[in-house]
Amino acid sequence: MRVVVTWAMLAVIASAGSACHTREFDLVDVKRDDLIVTVDTAGVLAAVDSMDVKPPMTPDAMTFKINWMAPEGSEIAAGEPIVTFDSSDMDRNLENLKSQVEEWTTRLNQNREETELARRSDALSILEQEASVQRATRQASVPADLVPALTLRANQLDEKQAKAEFELAKKRAVYDQQSREAQIQDMIDTRANITRQVEQLTQSITRLNVTAPRAGTVIYATGNYSSDKRKVGDTVFSWDTVVQVAALGAMVGNGHIDEVDIARIAVHEPVTLRVDAFQDVRLHGKIASIATSVGTSDTDPSNVVKLQIAIDPTKACVLAPGMRFRGEIETQRIPSVIQVPAEAVFITPEGPVAYRETSGSLERVHLGLGHRSTETIEVTSGLSPGDRVSRTNPEQEAP
């Protein structure tokens, strides 16, 4: 309802602050009750019993693109598919590695054939060198009385040279064979290394189809620096949580308060919450823990202190991780004080005032104020229980 004030009444109020007549009042009762002083908090619900699902730890990739996710809120059994990541880059790498394996296999087979031909050629060359030694030995063994001395000496030198060449040929054959075998072994090792990469990459691709680690309800996680939930097409790091598999029986609130309020709260103080999805439902709980350092939240750039709230079980609604909430922490309860709604107190240059109903009129009353909560203010002087005051200021013209 809107307060209706005549021009004459406004003149009287403006000049002396006395009573004024009205046709309509938007009135509330002044009452005596316990005043609950609170600190505002906000945050996100999380399951007490849940498991995070992240991309697979693999040496082949650090970032992953989400291809498919099990529907959020669906019930899933352990071992059922829950997230699939894009494998196109790995598939291309795998095909490339397989081509390399085939290439090295072809080169290895060719090298082995060439090595066998070289071994046979070396063996034939050694046989020829051995035959040359035998011929030279026979010529050098002719009795000295049958050939001239110079001829005998030349034959002996030929024998010595033939034997030296024979020994050198054998050593060269051994060296060449060892070199070729070492080259073959290097090729075998290279192919084996690429084959291991193929096996590793094949396993990594298989792990991109992630299954649920336990039975529960599928909950999409939010981004590290955003309140948006993960979705198909997002790119995530290997350490990022993509979804959670949660049991919805017990919830906690991961909340925060402004750092200026840290001295006003303590562990075990009662908390009342409302989640965005169920505005008509009040949840109750207590502060379970308070962070010892100051940080920032994903929705507020100012400094905040994080805290965790243990939430009492409820049957009024079905809670799920990721639901956002706002709430009030009860820091003080002042028993039996006179109080009015905050919107019924108006600040003037002379101090706070209220407009009290008196015999059908609104009378301006100067107030003494004490503690206040989010919605109500303690009145230490000026009003009594049973008084009725206006929510609107009759001295202001209606829009």
Secondary structure as a PSIPRED ss2 file (coil, helix, strand):
# PSIPRED VFORMAT (PSIPRED V4.0)

   1 M C   1.000  0.000  0.000
   2 R C   1.000  0.000  0.000
   3 V C   1.000  0.000  0.000
   4 V C   1.000  0.000  0.000
   5 V E   0.000  0.000  1.000
   6 T C   1.000  0.000  0.000
   7 W H   0.000  1.000  0.000
   8 A H   0.000  1.000  0.000
   9 M H   0.000  1.000  0.000
  10 L H   0.000  1.000  0.000
  11 A H   0.000  1.000  0.000
  12 V H   0.000  1.000  0.000
  13 I H   0.000  1.000  0.000
  14 A H   0.000  1.000  0.000
  15 S H   0.000  1.000  0.000
  16 A H   0.000  1.000  0.000
  17 G C   1.000  0.000  0.000
  18 S C   1.000  0.000  0.000
  19 A C   1.000  0.000  0.000
  20 C E   0.000  0.000  1.000
  21 H E   0.000  0.000  1.000
  22 T E   0.000  0.000  1.000
  23 R C   1.000  0.000  0.000
  24 E C   1.000  0.000  0.000
  25 F C   1.000  0.000  0.000
  26 D C   1.000  0.000  0.000
  27 L E   0.000  0.000  1.000
  28 V E   0.000  0.000  1.000
  29 D E   0.000  0.000  1.000
  30 V C   1.000  0.000  0.000
  31 K E   0.000  0.000  1.000
  32 R E   0.000  0.000  1.000
  33 D E   0.000  0.000  1.000
  34 D E   0.000  0.000  1.000
  35 L E   0.000  0.000  1.000
  36 I E   0.000  0.000  1.000
  37 V E   0.000  0.000  1.000
  38 T E   0.000  0.000  1.000
  39 V E   0.000  0.000  1.000
  40 D E   0.000  0.000  1.000
  41 T E   0.000  0.000  1.000
  42 A E   0.000  0.000  1.000
  43 G E   0.000  0.000  1.000
  44 V E   0.000  0.000  1.000
  45 L E   0.000  0.000  1.000
  46 A E   0.000  0.000  1.000
  47 A E   0.000  0.000  1.000
  48 V E   0.000  0.000  1.000
  49 D E   0.000  0.000  1.000
  50 S E   0.000  0.000  1.000
  51 M E   0.000  0.000  1.000
  52 D E   0.000  0.000  1.000
  53 V E   0.000  0.000  1.000
  54 K C   1.000  0.000  0.000
  55 P C   1.000  0.000  0.000
  56 P C   1.000  0.000  0.000
  57 M C   1.000  0.000  0.000
  58 T C   1.000  0.000  0.000
  59 P C   1.000  0.000  0.000
  60 D C   1.000  0.000  0.000
  61 A C   1.000  0.000  0.000
  62 M C   1.000  0.000  0.000
  63 T E   0.000  0.000  1.000
  64 F E   0.000  0.000  1.000
  65 K E   0.000  0.000  1.000
  66 I E   0.000  0.000  1.000
  67 N E   0.000  0.000  1.000
  68 W E   0.000  0.000  1.000
  69 M E   0.000  0.000  1.000
  70 A C   1.000  0.000  0.000
  71 P C   1.000  0.000  0.000
  72 E C   1.000  0.000  0.000
  73 G C   1.000  0.000  0.000
  74 S C   1.000  0.000  0.000
  75 E E   0.000  0.000  1.000
  76 I E   0.000  0.000  1.000
  77 A C   1.000  0.000  0.000
  78 A C   1.000  0.000  0.000
  79 G C   1.000  0.000  0.000
  80 E C   1.000  0.000  0.000
  81 P E   0.000  0.000  1.000
  82 I E   0.000  0.000  1.000
  83 V E   0.000  0.000  1.000
  84 T E   0.000  0.000  1.000
  85 F E   0.000  0.000  1.000
  86 D C   1.000  0.000  0.000
  87 S C   1.000  0.000  0.000
  88 S H   0.000  1.000  0.000
  89 D H   0.000  1.000  0.000
  90 M H   0.000  1.000  0.000
  91 D H   0.000  1.000  0.000
  92 R H   0.000  1.000  0.000
  93 N H   0.000  1.000  0.000
  94 L H   0.000  1.000  0.000
  95 E H   0.000  1.000  0.000
  96 N H   0.000  1.000  0.000
  97 L H   0.000  1.000  0.000
  98 K H   0.000  1.000  0.000
  99 S H   0.000  1.000  0.000
 100 Q H   0.000  1.000  0.000
 101 V H   0.000  1.000  0.000
 102 E H   0.000  1.000  0.000
 103 E H   0.000  1.000  0.000
 104 W H   0.000  1.000  0.000
 105 T H   0.000  1.000  0.000
 106 T H   0.000  1.000  0.000
 107 R H   0.000  1.000  0.000
 108 L H   0.000  1.000  0.000
 109 N H   0.000  1.000  0.000
 110 Q H   0.000  1.000  0.000
 111 N H   0.000  1.000  0.000
 112 R H   0.000  1.000  0.000
 113 E H   0.000  1.000  0.000
 114 E H   0.000  1.000  0.000
 115 T H   0.000  1.000  0.000
 116 E H   0.000  1.000  0.000
 117 L H   0.000  1.000  0.000
 118 A H   0.000  1.000  0.000
 119 R H   0.000  1.000  0.000
 120 R H   0.000  1.000  0.000
 121 S H   0.000  1.000  0.000
 122 D H   0.000  1.000  0.000
 123 A H   0.000  1.000  0.000
 124 L H   0.000  1.000  0.000
 125 S H   0.000  1.000  0.000
 126 I H   0.000  1.000  0.000
 127 L H   0.000  1.000  0.000
 128 E H   0.000  1.000  0.000
 129 Q H   0.000  1.000  0.000
 130 E H   0.000  1.000  0.000
 131 A H   0.000  1.000  0.000
 132 S H   0.000  1.000  0.000
 133 V H   0.000  1.000  0.000
 134 Q H   0.000  1.000  0.000
 135 R H   0.000  1.000  0.000
 136 A H   0.000  1.000  0.000
 137 T H   0.000  1.000  0.000
 138 R H   0.000  1.000  0.000
 139 Q H   0.000  1.000  0.000
 140 A H   0.000  1.000  0.000
 141 S C   1.000  0.000  0.000
 142 V C   1.000  0.000  0.000
 143 P C   1.000  0.000  0.000
 144 A C   1.000  0.000  0.000
 145 D C   1.000  0.000  0.000
 146 L C   1.000  0.000  0.000
 147 V C   1.000  0.000  0.000
 148 P C   1.000  0.000  0.000
 149 A H   0.000  1.000  0.000
 150 L H   0.000  1.000  0.000
 151 T H   0.000  1.000  0.000
 152 L H   0.000  1.000  0.000
 153 R H   0.000  1.000  0.000
 154 A H   0.000  1.000  0.000
 155 N H   0.000  1.000  0.000
 156 Q H   0.000  1.000  0.000
 157 L H   0.000  1.000  0.000
 158 D H   0.000  1.000  0.000
 159 E H   0.000  1.000  0.000
 160 K H   0.000  1.000  0.000
 161 Q H   0.000  1.000  0.000
 162 A H   0.000  1.000  0.000
 163 K H   0.000  1.000  0.000
 164 A H   0.000  1.000  0.000
 165 E H   0.000  1.000  0.000
 166 F H   0.000  1.000  0.000
 167 E H   0.000  1.000  0.000
 168 L H   0.000  1.000  0.000
 169 A H   0.000  1.000  0.000
 170 K H   0.000  1.000  0.000
 171 K H   0.000  1.000  0.000
 172 R H   0.000  1.000  0.000
 173 A H   0.000  1.000  0.000
 174 V H   0.000  1.000  0.000
 175 Y H   0.000  1.000  0.000
 176 D H   0.000  1.000  0.000
 177 Q H   0.000  1.000  0.000
 178 Q H   0.000  1.000  0.000
 179 S H   0.000  1.000  0.000
 180 R H   0.000  1.000  0.000
 181 E H   0.000  1.000  0.000
 182 A H   0.000  1.000  0.000
 183 Q H   0.000  1.000  0.000
 184 I H   0.000  1.000  0.000
 185 Q H   0.000  1.000  0.000
 186 D H   0.000  1.000  0.000
 187 M H   0.000  1.000  0.000
 188 I H   0.000  1.000  0.000
 189 D H   0.000  1.000  0.000
 190 T H   0.000  1.000  0.000
 191 R H   0.000  1.000  0.000
 192 A H   0.000  1.000  0.000
 193 N H   0.000  1.000  0.000
 194 I H   0.000  1.000  0.000
 195 T H   0.000  1.000  0.000
 196 R H   0.000  1.000  0.000
 197 Q H   0.000  1.000  0.000
 198 V H   0.000  1.000  0.000
 199 E H   0.000  1.000  0.000
 200 Q H   0.000  1.000  0.000
 201 L H   0.000  1.000  0.000
 202 T H   0.000  1.000  0.000
 203 Q H   0.000  1.000  0.000
 204 S H   0.000  1.000  0.000
 205 I H   0.000  1.000  0.000
 206 T H   0.000  1.000  0.000
 207 R H   0.000  1.000  0.000
 208 L C   1.000  0.000  0.000
 209 N E   0.000  0.000  1.000
 210 V E   0.000  0.000  1.000
 211 T E   0.000  0.000  1.000
 212 A C   1.000  0.000  0.000
 213 P C   1.000  0.000  0.000
 214 R C   1.000  0.000  0.000
 215 A C   1.000  0.000  0.000
 216 G E   0.000  0.000  1.000
 217 T E   0.000  0.000  1.000
 218 V E   0.000  0.000  1.000
 219 I E   0.000  0.000  1.000
 220 Y E   0.000  0.000  1.000
 221 A C   1.000  0.000  0.000
 222 T E   0.000  0.000  1.000
 223 G C   1.000  0.000  0.000
 224 N C   1.000  0.000  0.000
 225 Y C   1.000  0.000  0.000
 226 S C   1.000  0.000  0.000
 227 S C   1.000  0.000  0.000
 228 D C   1.000  0.000  0.000
 229 K E   0.000  0.000  1.000
 230 R C   1.000  0.000  0.000
 231 K C   1.000  0.000  0.000
 232 V C   1.000  0.000  0.000
 233 G C   1.000  0.000  0.000
 234 D C   1.000  0.000  0.000
 235 T E   0.000  0.000  1.000
 236 V E   0.000  0.000  1.000
 237 F E   0.000  0.000  1.000
 238 S C   1.000  0.000  0.000
 239 W C   1.000  0.000  0.000
 240 D C   1.000  0.000  0.000
 241 T C   1.000  0.000  0.000
 242 V C   1.000  0.000  0.000
 243 V E   0.000  0.000  1.000
 244 Q E   0.000  0.000  1.000
 245 V E   0.000  0.000  1.000
 246 A E   0.000  0.000  1.000
 247 A E   0.000  0.000  1.000
 248 L E   0.000  0.000  1.000
 249 G E   0.000  0.000  1.000
 250 A E   0.000  0.000  1.000
 251 M E   0.000  0.000  1.000
 252 V E   0.000  0.000  1.000
 253 G E   0.000  0.000  1.000
 254 N E   0.000  0.000  1.000
 255 G E   0.000  0.000  1.000
 256 H E   0.000  0.000  1.000
 257 I E   0.000  0.000  1.000
 258 D E   0.000  0.000  1.000
 259 E H   0.000  1.000  0.000
 260 V H   0.000  1.000  0.000
 261 D H   0.000  1.000  0.000
 262 I H   0.000  1.000  0.000
 263 A H   0.000  1.000  0.000
 264 R H   0.000  1.000  0.000
 265 I C   1.000  0.000  0.000
 266 A C   1.000  0.000  0.000
 267 V C   1.000  0.000  0.000
 268 H C   1.000  0.000  0.000
 269 E C   1.000  0.000  0.000
 270 P E   0.000  0.000  1.000
 271 V E   0.000  0.000  1.000
 272 T E   0.000  0.000  1.000
 273 L E   0.000  0.000  1.000
 274 R E   0.000  0.000  1.000
 275 V E   0.000  0.000  1.000
 276 D C   1.000  0.000  0.000
 277 A C   1.000  0.000  0.000
 278 F E   0.000  0.000  1.000
 279 Q E   0.000  0.000  1.000
 280 D E   0.000  0.000  1.000
 281 V E   0.000  0.000  1.000
 282 R E   0.000  0.000  1.000
 283 L E   0.000  0.000  1.000
 284 H E   0.000  0.000  1.000
 285 G E   0.000  0.000  1.000
 286 K E   0.000  0.000  1.000
 287 I E   0.000  0.000  1.000
 288 A E   0.000  0.000  1.000
 289 S E   0.000  0.000  1.000
 290 I E   0.000  0.000  1.000
 291 A E   0.000  0.000  1.000
 292 T E   0.000  0.000  1.000
 293 S E   0.000  0.000  1.000
 294 V E   0.000  0.000  1.000
 295 G E   0.000  0.000  1.000
 296 T C   1.000  0.000  0.000
 297 S C   1.000  0.000  0.000
 298 D C   1.000  0.000  0.000
 299 T C   1.000  0.000  0.000
 300 D C   1.000  0.000  0.000
 301 P C   1.000  0.000  0.000
 302 S C   1.000  0.000  0.000
 303 N C   1.000  0.000  0.000
 304 V E   0.000  0.000  1.000
 305 V E   0.000  0.000  1.000
 306 K E   0.000  0.000  1.000
 307 L E   0.000  0.000  1.000
 308 Q E   0.000  0.000  1.000
 309 I E   0.000  0.000  1.000
 310 A E   0.000  0.000  1.000
 311 I E   0.000  0.000  1.000
 312 D C   1.000  0.000  0.000
 313 P C   1.000  0.000  0.000
 314 T C   1.000  0.000  0.000
 315 K C   1.000  0.000  0.000
 316 A C   1.000  0.000  0.000
 317 C C   1.000  0.000  0.000
 318 V C   1.000  0.000  0.000
 319 L C   1.000  0.000  0.000
 320 A C   1.000  0.000  0.000
 321 P C   1.000  0.000  0.000
 322 G C   1.000  0.000  0.000
 323 M C   1.000  0.000  0.000
 324 R E   0.000  0.000  1.000
 325 F E   0.000  0.000  1.000
 326 R E   0.000  0.000  1.000
 327 G E   0.000  0.000  1.000
 328 E E   0.000  0.000  1.000
 329 I E   0.000  0.000  1.000
 330 E E   0.000  0.000  1.000
 331 T E   0.000  0.000  1.000
 332 Q E   0.000  0.000  1.000
 333 R E   0.000  0.000  1.000
 334 I E   0.000  0.000  1.000
 335 P E   0.000  0.000  1.000
 336 S E   0.000  0.000  1.000
 337 V E   0.000  0.000  1.000
 338 I E   0.000  0.000  1.000
 339 Q E   0.000  0.000  1.000
 340 V E   0.000  0.000  1.000
 341 P E   0.000  0.000  1.000
 342 A H   0.000  1.000  0.000
 343 E H   0.000  1.000  0.000
 344 A H   0.000  1.000  0.000
 345 V C   1.000  0.000  0.000
 346 F E   0.000  0.000  1.000
 347 I E   0.000  0.000  1.000
 348 T E   0.000  0.000  1.000
 349 P C   1.000  0.000  0.000
 350 E C   1.000  0.000  0.000
 351 G E   0.000  0.000  1.000
 352 P E   0.000  0.000  1.000
 353 V E   0.000  0.000  1.000
 354 A E   0.000  0.000  1.000
 355 Y E   0.000  0.000  1.000
 356 R E   0.000  0.000  1.000
 357 E E   0.000  0.000  1.000
 358 T E   0.000  0.000  1.000
 359 S C   1.000  0.000  0.000
 360 G C   1.000  0.000  0.000
 361 S E   0.000  0.000  1.000
 362 L E   0.000  0.000  1.000
 363 E E   0.000  0.000  1.000
 364 R E   0.000  0.000  1.000
 365 V E   0.000  0.000  1.000
 366 H E   0.000  0.000  1.000
 367 L C   1.000  0.000  0.000
 368 G E   0.000  0.000  1.000
 369 L E   0.000  0.000  1.000
 370 G E   0.000  0.000  1.000
 371 H E   0.000  0.000  1.000
 372 R E   0.000  0.000  1.000
 373 S C   1.000  0.000  0.000
 374 T C   1.000  0.000  0.000
 375 E C   1.000  0.000  0.000
 376 T E   0.000  0.000  1.000
 377 I E   0.000  0.000  1.000
 378 E E   0.000  0.000  1.000
 379 V E   0.000  0.000  1.000
 380 T E   0.000  0.000  1.000
 381 S E   0.000  0.000  1.000
 382 G C   1.000  0.000  0.000
 383 L C   1.000  0.000  0.000
 384 S C   1.000  0.000  0.000
 385 P C   1.000  0.000  0.000
 386 G C   1.000  0.000  0.000
 387 D C   1.000  0.000  0.000
 388 R E   0.000  0.000  1.000
 389 V E   0.000  0.000  1.000
 390 S E   0.000  0.000  1.000
 391 R C   1.000  0.000  0.000
 392 T C   1.000  0.000  0.000
 393 N C   1.000  0.000  0.000
 394 P C   1.000  0.000  0.000
 395 E C   1.000  0.000  0.000
 396 Q C   1.000  0.000  0.000
 397 E C   1.000  0.000  0.000
 398 A C   1.000  0.000  0.000
 399 P C   1.000  0.000  0.000
